[in-house]
Amino acid sequence: MITKEQVTEQLKKVVDPELGMDVYTLGLIYNIDIKDKKINIKMTLTSPMCPYGPQIVEDVKTRIKLLNAEPIIELVFSPPWEIPKEVRSILGI
């Protein structure tokens, strides 16, 4: 059985090329739902016009497939992404 921790570890390996941080730490992952071998991930991007959006989504799918699971990605922009406080300090914002 695939655990949320295993999924989280894979997501922490997907880096936003623009910010140089992983999508999980950036708070781009809103929800992870595991049903057998299907992993439903509700996520967002830093902006709707993120030039790396397609690459990031493909990287997420690739990482989930490494768990021998089927990734189902729901890309949403509501609520809009806000930089987590911890990330602000790391980025010097």
PyMOL commands that set and color helices and strands:
alter all, ss='L'
color gray80, all
select helices_A, chain A and resi 4-11+53-65+85-91
alter helices_A, ss='H'
color red, helices_A
select strands_A, chain A and resi 15-16+21-22+29-35+38-43+70-75
alter strands_A, ss='S'
color yellow, strands_A
deselect
rebuild
show_as cartoon
